[in-house]
Amino acid sequence: MSYADRVFVSMCRDILDNGTSTEGEKVRPVWPDGTPAYTIKKFGVVNRYDLREEFPLLTLRRTALKSATDEILWIWQQKSNNIHDLHSHIWDEWADEDGSIGKAYGYQLGVKHQYKEGMMDQVDRVIYDLKNNPFSRRIMTNIYVHQDLHEMNLYPCAYSMTFNVTQRKGEDKLTLNGILNQRSQDVLAANNWNVVQYSVLLHMLARECDMYVGELVHVIADAHIYDRHIPIIEELIARPQFDAPKFTLNPDVHDFYKFTRNDVSVENYVTGEQITNIEIAI
């Protein structure tokens, strides 16, 4: 059975059984009809995935691997904040008439900063350090920039990645691990989507830096299930679970900036029925 399924089911069961409700409280999100969107939430959820052992795609329902990859490349590779550079419509409701989401996500990763080694943006700094200072404890990104929050159409949810390199006994090559910090997560809509995205990112950066891929640790400050999602989650986590698929990253690409959404693929991906038209609180 898929490890990602077991983690997801356990997390959802814990939130539903032991979480706290925001019903009746003053909450910011609303449903499209204007009704307050309440949640059941858990604070400080931490999930670990060993990417060398298994790629964490849910089998309870299908996660769109290429679309998830497209979005992470939009942010980390293109460093874009314009939805016209995306192949999906997941950001449409946060974009202005020109397609911009403001100074958010990819915009922040593309800002160049002064380092001793010269001007670099955050992504290029990560790659530089992984290649030149792999055991540094300072290899990280942060897109939650307070001075620009008022110009972001959506505050970043997944806001920071910390990279840490280890060397396993008996191996010459190093292993790349990462911690994804997320302030808030809609578990039904986004949990496995984000896990898959940052797993792909670790695979790509490991390839660029000639390392093995290691662990992804996902830290969620506020992991929540919206009130209208509870019946869907209950049905989802009761479904049969299947074996994890085999993930492949195009072996001919070694440059992070040359990967595309078509360079990722999976074999033997058996899943339950897709859930469509999930209502999203905004």
JOSUL-V432694 format. One record per residue. N is the residue number from 1. RES is the residue in three letters. D_FIRST is the distance of its C-alpha to the first C-alpha in whole Angstrom. Layout:
# JOSUL-V432694
N_RES_D_FIRST + N_RES_D_FIRST
This chain:
# JOSUL-V432694
1_MET_0 + 2_SER_4 + 3_TYR_6 + 4_ALA_9 + 5_ASP_8 + 6_ARG_8 + 7_VAL_11 + 8_PHE_12 + 9_VAL_12 + 10_SER_14 + 11_MET_16 + 12_CYS_17 + 13_ARG_18 + 14_ASP_20 + 15_ILE_22 + 16_LEU_23 + 17_ASP_23 + 18_ASN_25 + 19_GLY_26 + 20_THR_30 + 21_SER_31 + 22_THR_34 + 23_GLU_35 + 24_GLY_39 + 25_GLU_39 + 26_LYS_40 + 27_VAL_38 + 28_ARG_38 + 29_PRO_35 + 30_VAL_36 + 31_TRP_35 + 32_PRO_37 + 33_ASP_39 + 34_GLY_40 + 35_THR_38 + 36_PRO_37 + 37_ALA_34 + 38_TYR_32 + 39_THR_29 + 40_ILE_27 + 41_LYS_27 + 42_LYS_25 + 43_PHE_27 + 44_GLY_26 + 45_VAL_22 + 46_VAL_21 + 47_ASN_17 + 48_ARG_16 + 49_TYR_14 + 50_ASP_15 + 51_LEU_15 + 52_ARG_16 + 53_GLU_13 + 54_GLU_11 + 55_PHE_12 + 56_PRO_11 + 57_LEU_11 + 58_LEU_10 + 59_THR_9 + 60_LEU_11 + 61_ARG_14 + 62_ARG_15 + 63_THR_16 + 64_ALA_19 + 65_LEU_19 + 66_LYS_23 + 67_SER_24 + 68_ALA_23 + 69_THR_24 + 70_ASP_27 + 71_GLU_28 + 72_ILE_27 + 73_LEU_29 + 74_TRP_32 + 75_ILE_32 + 76_TRP_31 + 77_GLN_33 + 78_GLN_35 + 79_LYS_36 + 80_SER_37 + 81_ASN_38 + 82_ASN_39 + 83_ILE_36 + 84_HIS_38 + 85_ASP_36 + 86_LEU_33 + 87_HIS_32 + 88_SER_30 + 89_HIS_32 + 90_ILE_30 + 91_TRP_33 + 92_ASP_36 + 93_GLU_36 + 94_TRP_37 + 95_ALA_39 + 96_ASP_43 + 97_GLU_45 + 98_ASP_45 + 99_GLY_41 + 100_SER_41 + 101_ILE_39 + 102_GLY_41 + 103_LYS_41 + 104_ALA_37 + 105_TYR_34 + 106_GLY_35 + 107_TYR_39 + 108_GLN_38 + 109_LEU_37 + 110_GLY_39 + 111_VAL_42 + 112_LYS_44 + 113_HIS_45 + 114_GLN_47 + 115_TYR_46 + 116_LYS_48 + 117_GLU_47 + 118_GLY_48 + 119_MET_47 + 120_MET_43 + 121_ASP_40 + 122_GLN_37 + 123_VAL_35 + 124_ASP_37 + 125_ARG_38 + 126_VAL_34 + 127_ILE_34 + 128_TYR_38 + 129_ASP_37 + 130_LEU_34 + 131_LYS_36 + 132_ASN_39 + 133_ASN_38 + 134_PRO_34 + 135_PHE_35 + 136_SER_36 + 137_ARG_35 + 138_ARG_36 + 139_ILE_34 + 140_MET_33 + 141_THR_34 + 142_ASN_35 + 143_ILE_35 + 144_TYR_36 + 145_VAL_40 + 146_HIS_42 + 147_GLN_45 + 148_ASP_44 + 149_LEU_42 + 150_HIS_45 + 151_GLU_44 + 152_MET_40 + 153_ASN_39 + 154_LEU_36 + 155_TYR_36 + 156_PRO_33 + 157_CYS_29 + 158_ALA_28 + 159_TYR_31 + 160_SER_30 + 161_MET_28 + 162_THR_29 + 163_PHE_29 + 164_ASN_29 + 165_VAL_29 + 166_THR_28 + 167_GLN_29 + 168_ARG_26 + 169_LYS_28 + 170_GLY_29 + 171_GLU_29 + 172_ASP_31 + 173_LYS_30 + 174_LEU_29 + 175_THR_25 + 176_LEU_25 + 177_ASN_24 + 178_GLY_24 + 179_ILE_24 + 180_LEU_24 + 181_ASN_27 + 182_GLN_27 + 183_ARG_29 + 184_SER_28 + 185_GLN_25 + 186_ASP_24 + 187_VAL_21 + 188_LEU_20 + 189_ALA_22 + 190_ALA_21 + 191_ASN_19 + 192_ASN_16 + 193_TRP_19 + 194_ASN_21 + 195_VAL_18 + 196_VAL_17 + 197_GLN_21 + 198_TYR_22 + 199_SER_19 + 200_VAL_21 + 201_LEU_24 + 202_LEU_23 + 203_HIS_22 + 204_MET_26 + 205_LEU_28 + 206_ALA_26 + 207_ARG_27 + 208_GLU_31 + 209_CYS_31 + 210_ASP_30 + 211_MET_28 + 212_TYR_24 + 213_VAL_22 + 214_GLY_20 + 215_GLU_19 + 216_LEU_19 + 217_VAL_20 + 218_HIS_21 + 219_VAL_23 + 220_ILE_24 + 221_ALA_28 + 222_ASP_27 + 223_ALA_24 + 224_HIS_25 + 225_ILE_24 + 226_TYR_27 + 227_ASP_29 + 228_ARG_28 + 229_HIS_25 + 230_ILE_24 + 231_PRO_23 + 232_ILE_21 + 233_ILE_19 + 234_GLU_19 + 235_GLU_18 + 236_LEU_15 + 237_ILE_13 + 238_ALA_14 + 239_ARG_12 + 240_PRO_9 + 241_GLN_6 + 242_PHE_5 + 243_ASP_4 + 244_ALA_7 + 245_PRO_10 + 246_LYS_13 + 247_PHE_16 + 248_THR_19 + 249_LEU_22 + 250_ASN_26 + 251_PRO_27 + 252_ASP_30 + 253_VAL_31 + 254_HIS_31 + 255_ASP_33 + 256_PHE_31 + 257_TYR_34 + 258_LYS_34 + 259_PHE_30 + 260_THR_29 + 261_ARG_27 + 262_ASN_27 + 263_ASP_26 + 264_VAL_22 + 265_SER_20 + 266_VAL_16 + 267_GLU_15 + 268_ASN_13 + 269_TYR_12 + 270_VAL_11 + 271_THR_12 + 272_GLY_13 + 273_GLU_17 + 274_GLN_18 + 275_ILE_20 + 276_THR_24 + 277_ASN_27 + 278_ILE_26 + 279_GLU_29 + 280_ILE_29 + 281_ALA_32 + 282_ILE_34
